[in-house]
Amino acid sequence: MGFRAKLFIADVEKYIDVEGKPFAEVKMYGVYDSAEGVEGNSVKENRIFGKWTPNATFTATIYNPNVIEQLHIHKEFYVDFTEAE
């Protein structure tokens, strides 16, 4: 069994590691109906996700440069949780 959450990016910090490789630390939180920068149908959907997953926090360190380019404040993502066997 699994479930889906909807998160928004709250913060992205970009760094260079000791070997000179770029990486980013991204912080995401659960959406809610009044999230800044969100418009249209997403607000209605965010009310639903916010009701059933009212508090979510996710932090990741990412080294993939293609992914780092996609990390923008307020951008929203679905996160699917599937049980690993």
C-alpha positions as CSV (number, residue, x, y, z in Angstrom):
1,M,0.0,0.0,0.0
2,G,1.2,3.5,-0.6
3,F,0.0,7.1,-0.6
4,R,0.7,10.4,-2.4
5,A,1.6,13.8,-0.9
6,K,1.9,17.2,-2.6
7,L,4.8,19.3,-1.5
8,F,6.2,22.7,-2.5
9,I,9.8,23.9,-2.5
10,A,10.4,26.3,0.3
11,D,14.2,26.7,0.0
12,V,17.0,25.7,-2.3
13,E,20.6,26.2,-1.2
14,K,23.4,25.6,-3.8
15,Y,26.9,24.6,-2.7
16,I,30.2,23.2,-4.0
17,D,31.6,20.1,-2.3
18,V,35.2,19.6,-1.4
19,E,35.8,17.9,-4.7
20,G,34.4,20.9,-6.6
21,K,31.1,19.2,-7.5
22,P,27.9,21.3,-7.3
23,F,25.0,20.1,-5.2
24,A,21.8,21.5,-3.7
25,E,19.9,21.1,-0.5
26,V,16.2,21.4,-1.1
27,K,13.5,21.8,1.6
28,M,9.9,21.0,0.8
29,Y,6.8,21.3,2.8
30,G,3.2,20.1,2.4
31,V,0.9,22.3,0.4
32,Y,-2.0,24.2,1.8
33,D,-4.8,26.3,0.3
34,S,-3.1,29.7,0.6
35,A,0.4,28.8,-0.6
36,E,2.1,31.8,-2.1
37,G,2.6,31.8,-5.9
38,V,-0.1,29.2,-6.5
39,E,-3.1,30.0,-8.6
40,G,-6.2,28.4,-10.2
41,N,-7.2,24.8,-9.8
42,S,-4.1,24.0,-7.8
43,V,-5.5,26.0,-4.9
44,K,-8.6,23.7,-4.8
45,E,-6.4,20.6,-5.0
46,N,-4.1,22.0,-2.3
47,R,-7.0,22.3,0.1
48,I,-7.6,18.6,-0.3
49,F,-4.0,17.6,0.1
50,G,-3.6,20.0,3.0
51,K,-6.6,18.5,4.8
52,W,-5.4,14.9,4.6
53,T,-1.6,15.6,4.9
54,P,-1.7,18.7,7.0
55,N,2.0,18.6,7.9
56,A,4.9,17.3,5.8
57,T,8.6,18.1,5.7
58,F,11.1,16.8,3.2
59,T,14.8,17.6,2.9
60,A,17.1,16.2,0.2
61,T,20.7,16.7,-0.9
62,I,20.8,16.5,-4.7
63,Y,23.9,16.2,-6.9
64,N,22.2,15.6,-10.3
65,P,22.7,19.0,-12.2
66,N,19.6,18.3,-14.4
67,V,17.5,18.0,-11.3
68,I,19.0,21.0,-9.6
69,E,18.0,23.2,-12.6
70,Q,14.4,22.3,-12.0
71,L,14.4,23.3,-8.3
72,H,12.5,26.7,-7.9
73,I,10.9,28.2,-4.9
74,H,7.2,27.6,-4.7
75,K,7.3,24.9,-7.4
76,E,5.0,22.0,-6.5
77,F,5.6,18.2,-6.8
78,Y,3.7,15.1,-6.1
79,V,5.6,12.6,-4.0
80,D,4.5,9.0,-4.1
81,F,5.3,6.7,-1.3
82,T,5.4,3.0,-2.3
83,E,6.3,0.3,0.2
84,A,9.7,-1.3,-0.6
85,E,9.7,-5.0,-0.3
